Amino acid sequence: MLGVSGYCRVAMKTTYIRAAVRELSGYVPGEQPQSRHVIKLNTNENPYPPSPQVIAAIAEVASAELRLYPDPLAVEVRRRAAARYNVDAAQVLVGNGSDELLALIMRACVGVGTRVAYAIPTYSLYETLVALQEGESVQVPYGPDWALPAALFGADAAVIVVCHPNSPSGTAVPVTTIEALAREATGLVVVDEAYVDFADESALPLLRELDNVVVLRSFSKSFSLAGVRAGLAIGPAELIAALCRIKDSYNVSRMSLAAAAAALDDYDWMEGNVRRVRATRVRLFDGLTGLGFQVTPSQANFVFARRPGEDMGPLHEQLRTQGILVRHFPAPQLRDGLRITVGTEEETAALLEALARLMGQAQPCC
């Protein structure tokens, strides 16, 4: 039967389930409303549509090829990605979003007691995936400046994960810092670049010299394809071959492969949307600052706005009643902030207007 949350509830003995799974709290995704009559700024989706070439490619597959299995090796997407990012196709693996690729890396590299290090606060799925493998999460706190903590360099971990740019802060890590970390590390350095197209630099050039770096990319954010679920792992060919051996046979659908290939072909469309988002990001930053928020300079498609010492949960709920969704995290170190996706100009103006009204302030001039 289905519970009120929509998840299946089945009466059964939990002794069949591994202890690591029974004790797992699990990743909590952002709210996905059933109504479209909301301003959705809580899950960092791109507010602009994907390339028309992508829509055409999906339509062609849907009309003629759904009866066939997808290419298990995703040859065409790997070829296009290799050409786009100046790597060999053997260095590329296509996944069902970068989340699947993270899970595959953990499955391949992490066992009972294996140390996996990362700075926090960050993407909480890392902790879930490590726990699922019964590894040990080594969590190193960020300082107020969100610089990569020095303690991460001495973490002595089999895997180090760097979220670049980081979520929820939106801050980027200088690639020179990532390089220094990788040169000192004895294990694998995973650079999660889901938001990197909105940033100033990528860690991909490090792959030319370092054999312990893997870079993850997503089609969800900059390519406007969150509903498709496609991602890339780009790294040493030996690692990619190992991940390929343990992935599901047909892990990416025909429609997703067609969409990813077409998106890579029409790179200019993505870059145009990114420029629009970056321009609105400046206006959102200025507007929130004008309302008294402390806003971390962001290189992602969202910002993190704080009012130190205040719980932003009530304001989050007030916005929700106004039909505006933003993300609030109840963790003590984050509850004084809101993570807000950069929407369209109109959505951003509506958000700022609602905030000004709810906070009893004048509308920001910008």
KESEVO-525599 format. One record per residue: residue in one letter; x, y, z of N, C-alpha, C in turn. Coordinates in pm, whole numbers, padded with zeros to 5 digits, always signed. Example, Ala and Ser with C-alpha at 12.3 -4.5 7.8 and 13.67 -1.06 7.14 Angstrom:
REM KESEVO-525599
A+01319-00569+00780+01230-00450+00780+01320-00330+00780 S+01285-00225+00708+01367-00106+00714+01290+00003+00787 
This chain:
REM KESEVO-525599
M+00084-00119+00000+00000+00000+00000+00087+00124+00000 L+00027+00237-00043+00100+00363-00046+00067+00444+00077 G+00172+00495+00142+00153+00586+00253+00125+00726+00202 V+00102+00819+00296+00070+00956+00256+00185+01020+00180 S+00307+00975+00201+00422+01033+00132+00435+00982-00010 G+00359+00880-00045+00370+00822-00178+00462+00702-00184 Y+00536+00676-00077+00625+00561-00075+00549+00436-00032 C+00593+00321-00081+00528+00195-00045+00558+00158+00099 R+00456+00118+00169+00473+00068+00304+00430-00077+00307 V+00522-00164+00340+00495-00307+00339+00531-00363+00475 A+00439-00437+00535+00467-00501+00662+00560-00619+00637 M+00681-00615+00695+00776-00724+00674+00878-00722+00788 K+00948-00831+00801+01053-00840+00901+01176-00765+00850 T+01226-00672+00931+01343-00595+00889+01472-00675+00897 T+01466-00797+00950+01588-00878+00959+01642-00915+00822 Y+01559-00905+00717+01608-00935+00583+01696-00823+00529 I+01686-00707+00590+01753-00588+00538+01883-00565+00613 R+01989-00534+00540+02118-00508+00603+02105-00397+00707 A+02182-00408+00813+02179-00307+00919+02213-00168+00865 A+02309-00164+00772+02350-00035+00715+02234+00033+00644 V+02144-00046+00585+02028+00010+00516+01920+00047+00616 R+01898-00039+00717+01797-00008+00819+01827+00122+00891 E+01954+00151+00911+01994+00268+00988+02010+00393+00901 L+01994+00377+00772+02017+00487+00679+01899+00584+00681 S+01927+00712+00700+01819+00811+00695+01782+00844+00552 G+01879+00838+00460+01850+00859+00319+01854+01006+00280 Y+01883+01029+00153+01887+01166+00101+01744+01219+00086 V+01724+01344+00124+01592+01407+00114+01597+01509+00000 P+01532+01481-00113+01533+01575-00224+01442+01694-00198 G+01460+01799-00277+01373+01914-00266+01231+01881-00308 E+01138+01959-00259+00996+01937-00288+00967+01948-00437 Q+00891+01854-00489+00848+01856-00628+00696+01874-00629 P+00649+01996-00645+00504+02022-00635+00427+01960-00751 Q+00303+01923-00725+00219+01868-00831+00160+01977-00919 S+00143+02094-00862+00088+02206-00939+00200+02281-01010 R+00170+02329-01129+00267+02411-01203+00252+02559-01171 H+00153+02593-01090+00126+02733-01059+00207+02777-00938 V+00334+02748-00940+00425+02792-00836+00551+02846-00902 I+00624+02927-00828+00757+02970-00870+00855+02877-00800 K+00918+02791-00877+00996+02680-00821+01144+02716-00822 L+01194+02756-00707+01333+02800-00694+01404+02719-00586 N+01370+02590-00577+01422+02510-00466+01510+02393-00507 T+01518+02361-00636+01597+02244-00676+01696+02272-00789 N+01726+02399-00812+01833+02440-00902+01816+02392-01046 E+01690+02386-01089+01665+02358-01230+01688+02484-01313 N+01719+02465-01438+01737+02578-01529+01600+02633-01565 P+01580+02766-01560+01448+02819-01590+01417+02827-01740 Y+01516+02797-01823+01499+02810-01968+01498+02673-02034 P+01431+02659-02147+01415+02528-02210+01544+02479-02274 P+01552+02348-02295+01669+02294-02366+01665+02329-02514 S+01773+02299-02582+01785+02326-02725+01672+02261-02804 P+01621+02329-02906+01524+02265-02996+01577+02137-03058 Q+01706+02129-03078+01765+02005-03131+01743+01889-03035 V+01747+01918-02906+01723+01814-02805+01578+01766-02813 I+01485+01860-02821+01344+01824-02830+01318+01738-02953 A+01379+01776-03065+01361+01700-03189+01420+01560-03176 A+01535+01549-03112+01599+01418-03097+01516+01325-03009 I+01459+01380-02901+01374+01299-02813+01249+01254-02889 A+01189+01346-02966+01068+01312-03041+01095+01202-03143 E+01210+01208-03207+01243+01106-03308+01256+00968-03243 V+01324+00962-03129+01339+00835-03058+01202+00784-03010 A+01122+00876-02955+00992+00836-02901+00900+00781-03009 S+00914+00829-03131+00823+00787-03237+00865+00658-03305 A+00993+00619-03292+01037+00506-03373+01122+00401-03301 E+01183+00435-03185+01288+00347-03134+01268+00298-02991 L+01156+00326-02929+01140+00289-02789+01130+00138-02769 R+01099+00063-02872+01090-00082-02858+01229-00146-02844 L+01334-00070-02875+01471-00121-02875+01544-00082-02746 Y+01633-00171-02701+01718-00135-02587+01813-00022-02627 P+01856+00058-02531+01957+00160-02561+02095+00099-02576 D+02186+00175-02633+02324+00131-02646+02386+00120-02507 P+02426+00001-02463+02479-00013-02326+02610+00062-02305 L+02682+00090-02412+02810+00161-02400+02799+00309-02434 A+02680+00355-02476+02657+00497-02505+02766+00553-02595 V+02797+00482-02703+02911+00516-02787+02902+00657-02844 E+02785+00695-02895+02773+00826-02960+02789+00940-02860 V+02731+00927-02743+02745+01033-02642+02890+01041-02595 R+02953+00927-02575+03093+00928-02533+03181+00993-02639 R+03152+00965-02765+03231+01025-02873+03214+01176-02875 R+03090+01221-02864+03066+01366-02867+03126+01434-02744 A+03112+01371-02627+03169+01430-02505+03321+01436-02512 A+03382+01331-02567+03527+01330-02581+03575+01443-02670 A+03503+01467-02780+03540+01576-02870+03518+01711-02803 R+03410+01725-02730+03378+01853-02666+03478+01887-02556 Y+03518+01786-02477+03601+01813-02359+03747+01774-02379 N+03784+01742-02502+03924+01717-02538+03986+01602-02457 V+03914+01491-02453+03963+01370-02388+03940+01253-02484 D+03986+01136-02446+03960+01016-02524+03825+00958-02484 A+03756+00895-02578+03625+00837-02548+03634+00730-02439 A+03749+00663-02428+03767+00563-02323+03772+00625-02185 Q+03783+00757-02177+03786+00827-02050+03647+00874-02005 V+03544+00839-02081+03410+00891-02056+03313+00777-02027 L+03232+00795-01923+03121+00703-01896+02994+00786-01882 V+02886+00736-01940+02757+00805-01932+02673+00737-01825 G+02612+00818-01740+02531+00762-01632+02392+00820-01628 N+02308+00757-01548+02171+00803-01525+02177+00919-01425 G+02226+01032-01474+02257+01145-01389+02392+01125-01321 S+02452+01233-01274+02581+01219-01205+02564+01149-01072 D+02441+01144-01018+02418+01070-00893+02450+00921-00910 E+02409+00863-01024+02441+00722-01046+02592+00703-01055 L+02660+00797-01118+02804+00785-01132+02873+00796-00997 L+02824+00883-00910+02875+00887-00772+02856+00752-00703 A+02738+00694-00720+02709+00565-00657+02802+00456-00711 L+02829+00459-00841+02919+00359-00900+03061+00374-00846 I+03106+00497-00831+03239+00520-00777+03248+00466-00635 M+03147+00493-00555+03146+00441-00418+03142+00288-00418 R+03062+00232-00508+03053+00086-00515+03187+00024-00554 A+03260+00092-00642+03387+00039-00691+03501+00059-00591 C+03497+00166-00513+03613+00206-00434+03596+00195-00283 V+03473+00180-00236+03448+00189-00092+03390+00057-00039 G+03452+00007+00065+03402-00111+00135+03389-00079+00283 V+03371-00182+00362+03354-00165+00506+03476-00093+00564 G+03451+00020+00627+03557+00094+00694+03642+00183+00605 T+03618+00182+00474+03696+00268+00384+03665+00415+00411 R+03769+00495+00419+03752+00637+00451+03723+00719+00324 V+03617+00799+00332+03581+00891+00224+03570+01030+00287 A+03647+01125+00235+03655+01256+00297+03592+01362+00207 Y+03530+01461+00271+03473+01574+00199+03447+01685+00300 A+03441+01807+00249+03412+01921+00335+03262+01937+00351 I+03219+01986+00466+03076+02007+00493+03054+02149+00543 P+02934+02204+00520+02817+02145+00455+02836+02132+00304 T+02778+02026+00248+02785+02001+00105+02667+01914+00065 Y+02674+01856-00052+02568+01771-00104+02555+01648-00014 S+02442+01634+00053+02428+01532+00157+02421+01390+00101 L+02405+01374-00030+02403+01239-00088+02537+01168-00066 Y+02647+01244-00057+02777+01180-00034+02772+01092+00091 E+02719+01148+00199+02712+01074+00325+02625+00949+00310 T+02514+00962+00240+02424+00848+00220+02494+00737+00144 L+02566+00771+00037+02632+00670-00045+02744+00600+00029 V+02818+00675+00110+02925+00614+00190+02865+00518+00293 A+02759+00561+00358+02694+00476+00459+02641+00348+00397 L+02588+00358+00276+02535+00241+00208+02643+00137+00185 Q+02767+00183+00161+02880+00091+00142+02947+00053+00274 E+02893+00104+00385+02950+00081+00518+03091+00136+00530 G+03115+00245+00456+03242+00315+00469+03238+00415+00583 E+03348+00488+00597+03358+00589+00703+03365+00727+00640 S+03267+00810+00671+03268+00948+00622+03358+01033+00711 V+03456+01095+00649+03544+01189+00719+03500+01329+00677 Q+03426+01396+00764+03364+01524+00731+03445+01637+00793 V+03497+01724+00706+03582+01834+00750+03505+01965+00734 P+03479+02038+00841+03395+02158+00832+03461+02269+00751 Y+03380+02335+00670+03422+02459+00605+03433+02569+00710 G+03520+02665+00683+03525+02785+00764+03429+02888+00709 P+03423+03007+00772+03329+03111+00727+03351+03157+00584 D+03475+03142+00534+03504+03189+00397+03477+03083+00291 W+03435+02964+00331+03405+02854+00240+03526+02809+00156 A+03647+02841+00203+03767+02790+00136+03782+02641+00169 L+03842+02565+00078+03860+02423+00102+03944+02405+00229 P+03895+02333+00329+03966+02324+00458+04103+02257+00443 A+04200+02313+00512+04336+02258+00506+04340+02114+00558 A+04252+02083+00654+04251+01948+00712+04215+01842+00610 L+04151+01881+00500+04115+01783+00398+04239+01725+00331 F+04347+01804+00329+04470+01758+00265+04535+01644+00341 G+04511+01636+00468+04570+01529+00547+04469+01425+00590 A+04363+01410+00513+04253+01323+00555+04285+01174+00545 D+04387+01136+00469+04425+00995+00453+04304+00909+00416 A+04240+00946+00306+04118+00878+00263+04139+00811+00129 A+04066+00702+00106+04072+00633-00022+04004+00715-00131 V+03903+00793-00091+03831+00881-00185+03811+01016-00118 I+03841+01122-00192+03811+01258-00148+03716+01318-00250 V+03606+01375-00203+03508+01435-00292+03511+01587-00275 V+03521+01657-00387+03519+01803-00386+03400+01848-00471 C+03307+01917-00410+03192+01970-00481+03230+02110-00533 H+03239+02124-00666+03292+02246-00728+03206+02286-00847 P+03124+02395-00829+03097+02472-00709+03019+02391-00606 N+03031+02436-00483+02971+02364-00373+02823+02398-00358 S+02748+02301-00308+02610+02326-00268+02600+02297-00118 P+02544+02387-00038+02455+02496-00077+02519+02633-00093 S+02650+02645-00077+02711+02778-00073+02724+02843-00210 G+02738+02763-00316+02759+02817-00449+02903+02858-00476 T+02990+02837-00379+03130+02878-00391+03212+02777-00471 A+03307+02829-00547+03396+02744-00626+03530+02725-00555 V+03597+02616-00590+03731+02589-00539+03830+02619-00650 P+03932+02702-00626+04031+02726-00732+04089+02594-00782 V+04102+02582-00912+04154+02458-00968+04296+02432-00921 T+04373+02537-00896+04508+02518-00841+04502+02449-00705 T+04398+02477-00627+04382+02411-00497+04344+02265-00515 I+04255+02237-00610+04218+02098-00639+04340+02021-00687 E+04422+02083-00770+04544+02017-00818+04637+01984-00702 A+04657+02080-00612+04744+02055-00497+04690+01941-00410 L+04559+01939-00392+04496+01831-00315+04519+01697-00382 A+04500+01689-00513+04516+01563-00586+04660+01514-00585 R+04754+01607-00594+04896+01568-00594+04938+01513-00458 E+04875+01560-00352+04908+01511-00219+04831+01386-00183 A+04712+01368-00240+04625+01256-00203+04683+01123-00246 T+04659+01021-00165+04700+00885-00201+04586+00808-00265 G+04465+00863-00262+04350+00797-00320+04292+00875-00436 L+04167+00846-00467+04098+00908-00579+04036+01041-00535 V+04048+01142-00621+03984+01270-00597+03869+01285-00696 V+03747+01292-00645+03627+01306-00728+03585+01452-00724 V+03582+01516-00841+03542+01656-00850+03402+01660-00909 D+03306+01694-00825+03165+01695-00864+03133+01832-00923 E+03125+01839-01056+03108+01965-01127+02967+01982-01185 A+02867+01947-01108+02730+01958-01157+02696+02100-01199 Y+02756+02200-01133+02721+02341-01158+02832+02417-01230 V+02933+02348-01279+03054+02418-01322+03035+02506-01444 D+02935+02480-01528+02915+02565-01646+02876+02707-01607 F+02831+02727-01484+02799+02861-01435+02919+02928-01367 A+03030+02856-01360+03149+02903-01288+03256+02950-01387 D+03370+02991-01330+03477+03049-01411+03577+02947-01463 E+03591+02833-01395+03691+02735-01440+03652+02595-01398 S+03707+02498-01471+03680+02356-01449+03809+02283-01416 A+03794+02169-01349+03910+02085-01317+03946+01988-01428 L+03873+01990-01539+03901+01895-01648+04046+01898-01697 P+04112+02015-01708+04252+02014-01754+04345+01932-01666 L+04308+01906-01541+04394+01827-01453+04408+01683-01501 L+04311+01636-01581+04316+01498-01628+04435+01472-01720 R+04492+01576-01776+04606+01558-01867+04732+01515-01792 E+04739+01550-01662+04861+01522-01587+04841+01428-01469 L+04720+01419-01418+04696+01343-01296+04609+01221-01323 D+04647+01107-01269+04573+00984-01294+04485+00943-01176 N+04468+01033-01079+04383+01002-00964+04268+01102-00951 V+04230+01165-01063+04120+01262-01064+04011+01215-01159 V+03887+01222-01114+03773+01197-01200+03677+01315-01183 V+03626+01365-01295+03537+01481-01295+03397+01435-01335 L+03298+01477-01258+03159+01443-01287+03087+01564-01344 R+03008+01542-01449+02928+01647-01511+02783+01603-01517 S+02693+01701-01516+02549+01674-01522+02487+01748-01639 F+02386+01688-01700+02306+01756-01801+02185+01825-01738 S+02168+01810-01607+02047+01860-01542+02042+02011-01531 K+02156+02075-01508+02158+02216-01471+02174+02305-01594 S+02295+02314-01646+02321+02409-01755+02251+02369-01884 F+02233+02240-01909+02169+02194-02033+02017+02188-02023 S+01961+02222-01907+01814+02224-01888+01751+02087-01906 L+01817+01982-01859+01768+01846-01882+01755+01767-01751 A+01708+01834-01645+01692+01765-01517+01594+01648-01529 G+01494+01660-01615+01396+01555-01631+01443+01436-01713 V+01557+01450-01776+01610+01342-01862+01696+01245-01783 R+01774+01293-01688+01867+01213-01608+01982+01161-01694 A+02083+01243-01711+02204+01203-01781+02322+01277-01720 G+02434+01206-01708+02554+01265-01653+02677+01199-01712 L+02792+01258-01688+02918+01207-01740+03020+01192-01628 A+03096+01085-01632+03218+01071-01552+03334+01075-01651 I+03430+01163-01625+03545+01178-01714+03670+01161-01629 G+03747+01060-01660+03863+01031-01576+03956+00932-01640 P+04044+00870-01561+04138+00771-01614+04065+00654-01680 A+04113+00609-01794+04046+00502-01869+04031+00376-01785 E+04129+00347-01700+04123+00226-01618+04006+00234-01520 L+03987+00351-01459+03874+00368-01368+03742+00359-01443 I+03734+00425-01557+03610+00423-01636+03574+00280-01675 A+03673+00202-01714+03649+00062-01751+03595-00017-01632 A+03648+00010-01513+03600-00059-01393+03455-00022-01363 L+03423+00107-01375+03285+00151-01351+03190+00091-01453 C+03238+00078-01575+03155+00020-01681+03120-00125-01649 R+03211-00196-01584+03187-00337-01552+03079-00355-01447 I+03059-00255-01361+02965-00273-01250+02834-00194-01267 K+02823-00120-01374+02698-00047-01396+02590-00141-01447 D+02464-00099-01439+02357-00175-01500+02379-00181-01651 S+02337-00290-01713+02364-00308-01856+02311-00192-01939 Y+02185-00157-01919+02122-00050-01996+02084+00063-01900 N+02185+00130-01850+02162+00224-01740+02108+00359-01784 V+02117+00391-01913+02068+00520-01962+01972+00494-02077 S+01853+00552-02072+01750+00524-02172+01787+00579-02310 R+01718+00528-02411+01738+00579-02547+01709+00728-02556 M+01602+00773-02492+01568+00915-02498+01673+01001-02430 S+01725+00952-02318+01829+01028-02249+01957+01036-02331 L+01994+00926-02394+02113+00927-02479+02096+01021-02597 A+01979+01018-02658+01953+01108-02771+01958+01254-02726 A+01900+01282-02610+01899+01419-02558+02041+01466-02526 A+02119+01381-02463+02256+01419-02427+02341+01446-02550 A+02328+01358-02651+02406+01378-02774+02369+01508-02843 A+02240+01536-02853+02195+01658-02918+02236+01782-02838 A+02232+01772-02705+02272+01885-02621+02419+01918-02642 L+02503+01816-02652+02645+01839-02676+02669+01899-02814 D+02586+01861-02910+02598+01916-03045+02561+02064-03049 D+02462+02104-02969+02416+02243-02969+02465+02312-02843 Y+02595+02315-02825+02657+02372-02706+02631+02521-02693 D+02619+02589-02808+02594+02733-02806+02463+02767-02735 W+02361+02681-02753+02232+02706-02689+02249+02704-02537 M+02320+02603-02488+02344+02594-02344+02420+02717-02295 E+02522+02757-02365+02602+02872-02320+02519+03000-02319 G+02425+03013-02413+02336+03128-02413+02249+03131-02289 N+02194+03017-02252+02113+03010-02130+02196+03038-02005 V+02319+02990-02005+02407+03014-01891+02434+03163-01875 R+02455+03233-01985+02478+03378-01975+02357+03449-01915 R+02237+03406-01952+02116+03466-01896+02107+03440-01746 V+02136+03319-01705+02130+03284-01562+02233+03364-01483 R+02353+03375-01537+02458+03449-01466+02420+03597-01451 A+02359+03654-01554+02317+03794-01545+02211+03812-01437 T+02113+03722-01432+02008+03731-01331+02064+03702-01192 R+02165+03618-01184+02229+03588-01055+02281+03716-00989 V+02337+03806-01070+02385+03933-01016+02270+04014-00959 R+02158+04019-01031+02043+04095-00984+01984+04033-00857 L+01980+03900-00851+01931+03833-00732+02022+03862-00612 F+02151+03854-00633+02248+03884-00528+02227+04026-00474 D+02219+04123-00565+02203+04263-00524+02070+04285-00452 G+01963+04223-00503+01832+04240-00441+01827+04183-00301 L+01884+04065-00281+01884+04003-00149+01973+04081-00052 T+02086+04129-00102+02174+04211-00018+02102+04338+00026 G+02026+04397-00066+01949+04517-00033+01842+04492+00072 L+01799+04368+00085+01699+04333+00186+01762+04293+00319 G+01894+04302+00328+01960+04274+00454+02015+04134+00470 F+02010+04053+00364+02067+03919+00370+02219+03926+00350 Q+02290+03834+00411+02430+03812+00379+02434+03703+00271 V+02478+03740+00152+02472+03649+00038+02614+03608-00001 T+02639+03479-00003+02769+03429-00043+02786+03446-00193 P+02896+03507-00239+02919+03516-00384+02916+03377-00448 S+02832+03362-00548+02804+03230-00605+02860+03216-00746 Q+02906+03093-00777+02943+03058-00914+02856+02943-00964 A+02739+02930-00904+02644+02827-00946+02518+02894-00997 N+02412+02818-01018+02285+02877-01062+02190+02895-00944 F+02247+02924-00829+02171+02952-00708+02258+03040-00618 V+02194+03096-00517+02268+03170-00415+02226+03119-00278 F+02312+03142-00181+02282+03107-00042+02276+03237+00037 A+02156+03269+00087+02131+03397+00154+02102+03372+00301 R+02175+03440+00388+02164+03416+00531+02123+03543+00606 R+02059+03521+00719+02038+03623+00822+02090+03560+00950 P+02218+03582+00981+02284+03511+01091+02205+03519+01221 G+02189+03402+01281+02121+03394+01409+01970+03378+01400 E+01914+03389+01280+01769+03376+01262+01738+03244+01192 D+01639+03175+01239+01591+03055+01171+01506+03098+01051 M+01549+03061+00931+01476+03101+00811+01362+03005+00777 G+01339+02905+00864+01229+02813+00840+01094+02881+00827 P+01058+02971+00919+00929+03040+00906+00917+03121+00778 L+01024+03191+00739+01019+03268+00615+01005+03176+00494 H+01072+03064+00498+01058+02963+00393+00912+02920+00379 E+00846+02896+00492+00706+02854+00489+00614+02966+00442 Q+00645+03089+00480+00565+03202+00435+00574+03218+00283 L+00694+03202+00230+00709+03207+00084+00630+03095+00018 R+00631+02980+00081+00558+02865+00026+00410+02894+00015 T+00356+02961+00116+00213+02996+00111+00184+03099+00002 Q+00289+03170-00041+00275+03267-00150+00299+03202-00287 G+00323+03070-00287+00347+03000-00412+00488+03011-00463 I+00583+03034-00372+00724+03045-00409+00803+02944-00327 L+00868+02851-00393+00946+02748-00325+01094+02782-00330 V+01158+02785-00212+01302+02794-00200+01346+02680-00108 R+01475+02662-00089+01522+02548-00008+01571+02596+00128 H+01521+02533+00233+01568+02559+00368+01620+02428+00426 F+01736+02435+00491+01797+02316+00550+01790+02328+00702 P+01733+02228+00771+01715+02238+00916+01842+02216+00996 A+01953+02173+00932+02077+02151+01006+02118+02278+01078 P+02170+02267+01200+02200+02386+01280+02289+02488+01209 Q+02388+02440+01133+02481+02533+01068+02423+02598+00944 L+02302+02557+00902+02242+02609+00779+02104+02671+00800 R+02044+02656+00915+01904+02694+00931+01883+02846+00921 D+01991+02923+00929+01976+03068+00917+01985+03115+00772 G+01979+03022+00677+01991+03059+00537+01886+02995+00448 L+01873+03049+00330+01788+02996+00225+01872+02978+00099 R+01862+02862+00037+01924+02843-00094+01819+02872-00200 I+01851+02964-00288+01752+03014-00383+01805+02996-00525 T+01733+02921-00605+01769+02901-00745+01751+03031-00822 V+01840+03055-00917+01826+03169-01007+01719+03134-01111 G+01607+03204-01105+01499+03181-01201+01506+03280-01316 T+01395+03298-01382+01386+03400-01486+01388+03538-01420 E+01399+03640-01504+01393+03777-01451+01259+03800-01379 E+01151+03750-01437+01018+03769-01377+01006+03694-01245 E+01056+03573-01240+01051+03495-01116+01135+03559-01006 T+01250+03610-01045+01338+03675-00948+01273+03801-00893 A+01211+03880-00980+01141+04001-00935+01027+03966-00839 A+00952+03859-00871+00841+03817-00784+00893+03771-00648 L+01004+03698-00647+01063+03655-00521+01103+03774-00435 L+01175+03868-00494+01221+03984-00418+01104+04068-00366 E+01002+04079-00447+00883+04153-00405+00816+04083-00287 A+00804+03952-00294+00742+03876-00185+00825+03886-00057 L+00955+03875-00070+01042+03886+00047+01029+04024+00112 A+01030+04127+00028+01018+04263+00081+00886+04280+00156 R+00780+04224+00101+00649+04236+00163+00645+04157+00295 L+00696+04036+00293+00691+03953+00413+00782+04006+00524 M+00890+04072+00484+00985+04123+00583+00955+04268+00619 G+00848+04322+00559+00807+04458+00593+00903+04564+00547 Q+00967+04541+00431+01063+04635+00378+01017+04688+00243 A+01081+04797+00202+01051+04853+00071+01106+04761-00037 Q+01041+04763-00154+01086+04683-00267+01227+04726-00307 P+01321+04632-00324+01456+04667-00366+01454+04742-00500 C+01542+04838-00512+01542+04920-00634+01577+04843-00758 C+01652+04729-00742+01694+04651-00857+01591+04547-00895 
